Amino acid sequence: MKKVMFAEFGGPDVLRLIDAEEPHAGPGQVRIAVRAAGVNPVDWRVREGQVLGAHPTVLPSGVGLDASGTVDEVGEGVEGVEIGDPVFGEGSSTYAEFAVLSAWAKMPAGLTFEEAAGYPSVVETALRLVREVDVMAGQTLLVSGASGGVGSAVLQIARERGITVIGTAGTANQDYLRGLGAIATTYGDGWAERVRQLGQVDAALDLAGSGVIPELVELTGDPHKVISIADLGAPEFGVRFSGVAGSVPDALAEAARLISQGKLHIPVEKSYTLAEAAAAHVDSHAGHTRGRRVIVV
Protein backbone atom coordinates (compact mmCIF):
# COMPACT_ATOMS: atom_id res chain seq x y z
CA MET A 1 0.00 0.00 0.00
CA LYS A 2 1.01 3.65 -0.38
CA LYS A 3 1.88 5.50 2.83
CA VAL A 4 3.45 8.85 3.77
CA MET A 5 6.45 8.44 6.09
CA PHE A 6 9.38 10.42 7.49
CA ALA A 7 12.72 8.99 8.66
CA GLU A 8 14.01 12.13 10.39
CA PHE A 9 12.54 15.17 12.06
CA GLY A 10 12.51 18.27 9.93
CA GLY A 11 10.66 20.34 7.38
CA PRO A 12 8.04 19.21 4.85
CA ASP A 13 10.79 17.87 2.60
CA VAL A 14 11.37 14.90 4.95
CA LEU A 15 7.99 13.44 3.96
CA ARG A 16 8.14 10.52 1.51
CA LEU A 17 5.39 8.54 -0.21
CA ILE A 18 6.51 4.91 -0.06
CA ASP A 19 5.27 1.36 -0.51
CA ALA A 20 4.65 -0.13 2.93
CA GLU A 21 3.15 -3.22 4.51
CA GLU A 22 -0.52 -3.00 5.39
CA PRO A 23 -1.33 -2.58 9.11
CA HIS A 24 -3.80 -4.87 10.86
CA ALA A 25 -6.40 -4.23 13.53
CA GLY A 26 -5.46 -5.34 17.03
CA PRO A 27 -7.87 -5.89 19.94
CA GLY A 28 -10.31 -3.00 20.27
CA GLN A 29 -9.36 -1.56 16.89
CA VAL A 30 -10.67 -1.45 13.35
CA ARG A 31 -8.80 -1.10 10.09
CA ILE A 32 -10.24 1.09 7.36
CA ALA A 33 -9.65 1.50 3.68
CA VAL A 34 -8.87 5.20 3.95
CA ARG A 35 -10.91 7.54 1.79
CA ALA A 36 -9.64 10.79 3.32
CA ALA A 37 -7.29 11.91 6.10
CA GLY A 38 -7.52 15.14 8.09
CA VAL A 39 -4.55 17.53 8.04
CA ASN A 40 -3.95 18.98 11.52
CA PRO A 41 -1.26 21.33 12.91
CA VAL A 42 -0.24 18.53 15.28
CA ASP A 43 0.79 16.53 12.20
CA TRP A 44 3.57 18.95 11.27
CA ARG A 45 4.45 19.55 14.91
CA VAL A 46 5.05 15.79 15.23
CA ARG A 47 7.06 15.82 11.98
CA GLU A 48 9.24 18.62 13.38
CA GLY A 49 9.73 16.79 16.71
CA GLN A 50 8.03 19.58 18.70
CA VAL A 51 5.59 17.52 20.74
CA LEU A 52 7.43 14.34 21.64
CA GLY A 53 6.07 14.45 25.21
CA ALA A 54 2.46 14.21 24.09
CA HIS A 55 3.19 12.23 20.92
CA PRO A 56 6.17 9.88 21.37
CA THR A 57 7.52 9.16 17.90
CA VAL A 58 9.71 6.27 16.81
CA LEU A 59 11.48 6.84 13.50
CA PRO A 60 10.73 6.04 10.76
CA SER A 61 7.16 7.17 11.40
CA GLY A 62 3.90 7.53 9.59
CA VAL A 63 1.85 10.73 9.62
CA GLY A 64 -1.71 11.62 10.54
CA LEU A 65 -4.30 11.03 13.26
CA ASP A 66 -7.69 11.56 11.61
CA ALA A 67 -9.35 9.62 8.82
CA SER A 68 -12.57 8.45 7.28
CA GLY A 69 -13.17 5.33 5.25
CA THR A 70 -14.84 1.93 5.18
CA VAL A 71 -14.16 -0.75 7.77
CA ASP A 72 -12.37 -3.72 6.22
CA GLU A 73 -10.97 -5.46 9.32
CA VAL A 74 -12.44 -5.70 12.84
CA GLY A 75 -10.22 -6.42 15.84
CA GLU A 76 -10.95 -8.77 18.73
CA GLY A 77 -13.59 -7.52 21.15
CA VAL A 78 -15.00 -4.86 18.83
CA GLU A 79 -18.79 -4.69 18.66
CA GLY A 80 -21.30 -2.48 16.91
CA VAL A 81 -19.44 -2.12 13.63
CA GLU A 82 -19.18 -4.39 10.59
CA ILE A 83 -16.99 -4.70 7.54
CA GLY A 84 -18.15 -2.20 4.96
CA ASP A 85 -19.45 0.39 7.47
CA PRO A 86 -18.44 3.99 6.70
CA VAL A 87 -16.74 5.50 9.76
CA PHE A 88 -14.63 8.46 10.84
CA GLY A 89 -12.23 8.55 13.73
CA GLU A 90 -8.72 8.74 15.14
CA GLY A 91 -5.81 6.37 14.81
CA SER A 92 -2.25 6.54 13.60
CA SER A 93 -0.42 6.87 10.28
CA THR A 94 -3.63 7.86 8.51
CA TYR A 95 -1.91 9.38 5.46
CA ALA A 96 -2.10 5.97 3.82
CA GLU A 97 -4.32 3.66 1.82
CA PHE A 98 -5.10 1.62 4.95
CA ALA A 99 -5.01 2.74 8.57
CA VAL A 100 -5.91 1.38 12.01
CA LEU A 101 -8.34 3.41 14.13
CA SER A 102 -8.52 3.21 17.91
CA ALA A 103 -11.64 5.41 18.17
CA TRP A 104 -14.40 5.81 15.62
CA ALA A 105 -18.05 6.51 14.98
CA LYS A 106 -20.35 5.71 12.09
CA MET A 107 -20.59 8.57 9.65
CA PRO A 108 -23.80 10.62 9.83
CA ALA A 109 -26.04 10.40 6.78
CA GLY A 110 -25.25 12.98 4.12
CA LEU A 111 -21.64 13.52 5.19
CA THR A 112 -18.98 12.89 2.54
CA PHE A 113 -15.76 11.03 3.35
CA GLU A 114 -13.84 14.20 2.57
CA GLU A 115 -15.89 16.21 5.07
CA ALA A 116 -15.86 13.47 7.72
CA ALA A 117 -12.06 13.30 7.81
CA GLY A 118 -11.97 16.89 8.99
CA TYR A 119 -13.91 16.39 12.22
CA PRO A 120 -12.32 13.96 14.74
CA SER A 121 -9.39 15.83 16.31
CA VAL A 122 -10.84 19.30 15.89
CA VAL A 123 -14.15 18.44 17.55
CA GLU A 124 -12.41 16.64 20.43
CA THR A 125 -10.17 19.68 20.86
CA ALA A 126 -13.05 22.16 20.65
CA LEU A 127 -15.17 20.27 23.19
CA ARG A 128 -12.18 19.95 25.52
CA LEU A 129 -11.33 23.65 25.30
CA VAL A 130 -14.87 24.83 25.97
CA ARG A 131 -14.98 22.51 28.98
CA GLU A 132 -11.53 23.44 30.33
CA VAL A 133 -11.94 27.20 29.94
CA ASP A 134 -15.12 26.88 32.00
CA VAL A 135 -17.26 29.41 30.13
CA MET A 136 -20.99 29.35 30.75
CA ALA A 137 -24.18 30.28 28.94
CA GLY A 138 -24.58 34.06 28.93
CA GLN A 139 -20.82 34.67 29.14
CA THR A 140 -18.48 35.82 26.38
CA LEU A 141 -15.62 33.75 24.96
CA LEU A 142 -12.87 35.34 22.85
CA VAL A 143 -11.37 33.05 20.20
CA SER A 144 -8.11 34.19 18.62
CA GLY A 145 -7.64 32.54 15.25
CA ALA A 146 -11.27 31.52 14.91
CA SER A 147 -11.64 30.58 11.25
CA GLY A 148 -9.71 27.29 11.22
CA GLY A 149 -11.05 23.83 11.99
CA VAL A 150 -10.94 24.05 15.79
CA GLY A 151 -12.22 27.60 15.74
CA SER A 152 -15.10 26.68 13.44
CA ALA A 153 -16.10 23.90 15.84
CA VAL A 154 -15.69 26.06 18.97
CA LEU A 155 -17.91 28.78 17.52
CA GLN A 156 -20.73 26.36 16.73
CA ILE A 157 -20.47 24.39 19.99
CA ALA A 158 -20.47 27.63 21.98
CA ARG A 159 -23.46 28.96 20.04
CA GLU A 160 -25.41 25.79 20.82
CA ARG A 161 -24.62 26.27 24.53
CA GLY A 162 -25.73 29.89 24.68
CA ILE A 163 -22.20 31.33 24.88
CA THR A 164 -21.43 34.59 23.06
CA VAL A 165 -18.25 34.37 20.97
CA ILE A 166 -15.98 37.13 19.73
CA GLY A 167 -13.75 35.73 17.00
CA THR A 168 -10.63 37.20 15.40
CA ALA A 169 -9.58 36.30 11.87
CA GLY A 170 -8.30 37.89 8.68
CA THR A 171 -10.36 40.36 6.68
CA ALA A 172 -11.41 37.72 4.17
CA ASN A 173 -12.93 35.52 6.91
CA GLN A 174 -15.10 38.08 8.73
CA ASP A 175 -18.34 37.04 7.02
CA TYR A 176 -17.45 33.38 7.57
CA LEU A 177 -17.22 33.97 11.34
CA ARG A 178 -20.48 35.88 11.38
CA GLY A 179 -22.13 33.00 9.55
CA LEU A 180 -21.11 30.74 12.43
CA GLY A 181 -22.75 33.05 14.94
CA ALA A 182 -19.68 34.96 16.14
CA ILE A 183 -19.06 38.65 16.63
CA ALA A 184 -16.17 39.09 14.22
CA THR A 185 -13.18 41.41 14.23
CA THR A 186 -9.79 41.43 12.55
CA TYR A 187 -6.42 40.74 14.11
CA GLY A 188 -3.41 42.96 13.54
CA ASP A 189 -2.56 46.37 14.99
CA GLY A 190 -5.12 47.54 17.52
CA TRP A 191 -6.97 44.23 17.66
CA ALA A 192 -7.16 44.14 21.47
CA GLU A 193 -8.75 47.57 21.59
CA ARG A 194 -11.27 46.52 18.93
CA VAL A 195 -12.19 43.53 21.09
CA ARG A 196 -12.43 45.70 24.20
CA GLN A 197 -14.96 47.92 22.45
CA LEU A 198 -17.14 44.88 21.76
CA GLY A 199 -17.67 44.14 25.44
CA GLN A 200 -16.41 42.25 28.49
CA VAL A 201 -14.45 39.06 27.79
CA ASP A 202 -14.93 36.27 30.35
CA ALA A 203 -12.52 33.72 28.86
CA ALA A 204 -10.24 33.36 25.85
CA LEU A 205 -8.72 30.72 23.59
CA ASP A 206 -5.52 31.05 21.56
CA LEU A 207 -5.83 28.78 18.54
CA ALA A 208 -3.25 30.37 16.24
CA GLY A 209 -0.11 30.84 18.34
CA SER A 210 0.41 34.36 16.98
CA GLY A 211 1.97 35.85 20.11
CA VAL A 212 -1.24 37.25 21.60
CA ILE A 213 -1.12 35.60 25.03
CA PRO A 214 -0.30 38.80 26.99
CA GLU A 215 -3.25 40.62 25.40
CA LEU A 216 -5.60 37.71 26.10
CA VAL A 217 -4.57 37.74 29.77
CA GLU A 218 -5.13 41.49 29.89
CA LEU A 219 -8.56 41.24 28.26
CA THR A 220 -9.79 38.51 30.62
CA GLY A 221 -7.97 39.82 33.68
CA ASP A 222 -6.97 36.30 34.70
CA PRO A 223 -4.38 33.94 33.10
CA HIS A 224 -6.41 31.00 34.38
CA LYS A 225 -9.23 32.03 32.03
CA VAL A 226 -6.99 31.68 28.97
CA ILE A 227 -6.01 28.45 27.21
CA SER A 228 -3.72 27.93 24.21
CA ILE A 229 -3.31 24.99 21.89
CA ALA A 230 -0.77 26.72 19.66
CA ASP A 231 1.77 28.66 21.75
CA LEU A 232 4.20 26.38 23.57
CA GLY A 233 5.38 29.41 25.57
CA ALA A 234 1.94 29.99 27.10
CA PRO A 235 2.90 28.65 30.58
CA GLU A 236 5.44 31.49 30.89
CA PHE A 237 2.42 33.80 31.26
CA GLY A 238 0.56 31.50 33.66
CA VAL A 239 -1.64 30.27 30.80
CA ARG A 240 -2.49 26.61 30.31
CA PHE A 241 -1.32 24.80 27.18
CA SER A 242 -3.90 22.14 26.41
CA GLY A 243 -2.43 19.27 24.46
CA VAL A 244 -3.74 16.06 26.02
CA ALA A 245 -6.88 14.63 24.43
CA GLY A 246 -9.92 13.69 26.45
CA SER A 247 -12.32 10.90 25.51
CA VAL A 248 -12.20 10.67 21.73
CA PRO A 249 -15.13 8.19 21.47
CA ASP A 250 -17.34 10.59 23.45
CA ALA A 251 -16.24 13.49 21.24
CA LEU A 252 -17.00 11.53 18.07
CA ALA A 253 -20.44 10.62 19.37
CA GLU A 254 -21.12 14.28 20.17
CA ALA A 255 -19.84 15.31 16.74
CA ALA A 256 -22.15 12.81 15.05
CA ARG A 257 -25.09 14.12 17.10
CA LEU A 258 -24.41 17.77 16.26
CA ILE A 259 -23.81 17.03 12.57
CA SER A 260 -27.00 14.98 12.32
CA GLN A 261 -28.97 17.81 13.94
CA GLY A 262 -27.53 20.39 11.55
CA LYS A 263 -25.75 22.21 14.38
CA LEU A 264 -22.18 21.58 13.25
CA HIS A 265 -20.64 21.92 9.81
CA ILE A 266 -16.94 22.40 9.07
CA PRO A 267 -16.24 23.07 5.38
CA VAL A 268 -13.27 21.61 3.53
CA GLU A 269 -11.19 24.48 2.17
CA LYS A 270 -8.72 22.41 0.16
CA SER A 271 -7.99 18.78 -0.68
CA TYR A 272 -4.65 17.15 -1.52
CA THR A 273 -3.42 13.77 -2.74
CA LEU A 274 -1.05 11.56 -0.74
CA ALA A 275 1.77 12.76 -3.00
CA GLU A 276 0.94 16.35 -1.99
CA ALA A 277 1.29 15.78 1.76
CA ALA A 278 4.26 18.16 2.00
CA ALA A 279 2.26 20.92 0.33
CA ALA A 280 -0.62 20.27 2.75
CA HIS A 281 1.77 20.75 5.68
CA VAL A 282 3.17 23.97 4.21
CA ASP A 283 -0.34 25.37 3.81
CA SER A 284 -1.41 24.21 7.29
CA HIS A 285 1.67 25.82 8.84
CA ALA A 286 0.90 29.10 7.05
CA GLY A 287 -2.53 29.26 8.74
CA HIS A 288 -5.40 31.47 7.52
CA THR A 289 -7.48 28.35 6.90
CA ARG A 290 -11.24 28.59 6.55
CA GLY A 291 -12.44 25.24 7.86
CA ARG A 292 -10.36 22.14 7.10
CA ARG A 293 -7.67 20.74 4.83
CA VAL A 294 -7.79 17.03 3.97
CA ILE A 295 -5.86 14.45 2.00
CA VAL A 296 -8.03 12.38 -0.33
CA VAL A 297 -6.91 8.82 -0.94
Secondary structure as the mmCIF struct_conf table of DSSP 4:
data_model
#
loop_
_struct_conf.conf_type_id
_struct_conf.id
_struct_conf.beg_label_comp_id
_struct_conf.beg_label_asym_id
_struct_conf.beg_label_seq_id
_struct_conf.end_label_comp_id
_struct_conf.end_label_asym_id
_struct_conf.end_label_seq_id
STRN STRN1 LYS A 2 PHE A 6
BEND BEND1 ALA A 7 PHE A 9
BEND BEND2 GLY A 11 GLY A 11
HELX_RH_3T_P HELX_RH_3T_P1 PRO A 12 VAL A 14
STRN STRN2 LEU A 15 ASP A 19
HELX_LH_PP_P HELX_LH_PP_P1 GLU A 21 PRO A 23
TURN_TY1_P TURN_TY1_P1 PRO A 27 GLY A 28
STRN STRN3 VAL A 30 VAL A 39
HELX_RH_AL_P HELX_RH_AL_P1 PRO A 41 GLU A 48
TURN_TY1_P TURN_TY1_P2 GLY A 49 GLY A 49
BEND BEND3 GLN A 50 GLN A 50
TURN_TY1_P TURN_TY1_P3 LEU A 52 ALA A 54
BEND BEND4 HIS A 55 HIS A 55
HELX_LH_PP_P HELX_LH_PP_P2 VAL A 58 VAL A 58
BEND BEND5 LEU A 59 PRO A 60
STRN STRN4 SER A 61 GLY A 62
BEND BEND6 LEU A 65 LEU A 65
STRN STRN5 ASP A 66 VAL A 74
TURN_TY1_P TURN_TY1_P4 GLU A 76 GLY A 77
BEND BEND7 GLY A 80 GLY A 80
TURN_TY1_P TURN_TY1_P5 ILE A 83 GLY A 84
STRN STRN6 PRO A 86 SER A 92
BEND BEND8 TYR A 95 TYR A 95
STRN STRN7 ALA A 96 ALA A 96
BEND BEND9 GLU A 97 GLU A 97
STRN STRN8 PHE A 98 LYS A 106
HELX_LH_PP_P HELX_LH_PP_P3 MET A 107 PRO A 108
TURN_TY1_P TURN_TY1_P6 ALA A 109 GLY A 110
HELX_RH_AL_P HELX_RH_AL_P2 PHE A 113 ALA A 116
TURN_TY1_P TURN_TY1_P7 ALA A 117 GLY A 118
BEND BEND10 TYR A 119 TYR A 119
HELX_RH_AL_P HELX_RH_AL_P3 PRO A 120 GLU A 132
TURN_TY1_P TURN_TY1_P8 VAL A 133 ASP A 134
TURN_TY1_P TURN_TY1_P9 ALA A 137 GLY A 138
BEND BEND11 GLN A 139 GLN A 139
STRN STRN9 THR A 140 SER A 144
BEND BEND12 GLY A 145 GLY A 145
BEND BEND13 SER A 147 SER A 147
STRN STRN10 GLY A 148 GLY A 148
HELX_RH_AL_P HELX_RH_AL_P4 GLY A 149 GLU A 160
TURN_TY1_P TURN_TY1_P10 ARG A 161 GLY A 162
STRN STRN11 THR A 164 ALA A 169
HELX_RH_3T_P HELX_RH_3T_P2 THR A 171 ASN A 173
HELX_RH_AL_P HELX_RH_AL_P5 GLN A 174 GLY A 179
TURN_TY1_P TURN_TY1_P11 LEU A 180 GLY A 181
HELX_LH_PP_P HELX_LH_PP_P4 ALA A 182 ALA A 182
STRN STRN12 ILE A 183 THR A 186
BEND BEND14 GLY A 188 GLY A 188
TURN_TY1_P TURN_TY1_P12 ASP A 189 GLY A 190
HELX_RH_AL_P HELX_RH_AL_P6 TRP A 191 LEU A 198
STRN STRN13 ALA A 203 ASP A 206
BEND BEND15 ALA A 208 ALA A 208
BEND BEND16 SER A 210 GLY A 211
HELX_RH_AL_P HELX_RH_AL_P7 ILE A 213 THR A 220
BEND BEND17 GLY A 221 GLY A 221
HELX_RH_3T_P HELX_RH_3T_P3 PRO A 223 LYS A 225
STRN STRN14 VAL A 226 SER A 228
BEND BEND18 ILE A 229 ALA A 230
TURN_TY1_P TURN_TY1_P13 LEU A 232 GLY A 233
HELX_RH_3T_P HELX_RH_3T_P4 ALA A 234 PHE A 237
TURN_TY1_P TURN_TY1_P14 GLY A 238 GLY A 238
HELX_LH_PP_P HELX_LH_PP_P5 VAL A 239 VAL A 239
STRN STRN15 ARG A 240 PHE A 241
BEND BEND19 VAL A 244 VAL A 244
HELX_RH_AL_P HELX_RH_AL_P8 VAL A 248 SER A 260
TURN_TY1_P TURN_TY1_P15 GLN A 261 GLY A 262
STRN STRN16 VAL A 268 TYR A 272
HELX_RH_3T_P HELX_RH_3T_P5 LEU A 274 GLU A 276
HELX_RH_AL_P HELX_RH_AL_P9 ALA A 277 ALA A 286
BEND BEND20 ARG A 290 ARG A 290
STRN STRN17 GLY A 291 GLY A 291
STRN STRN18 ARG A 292 VAL A 296
#
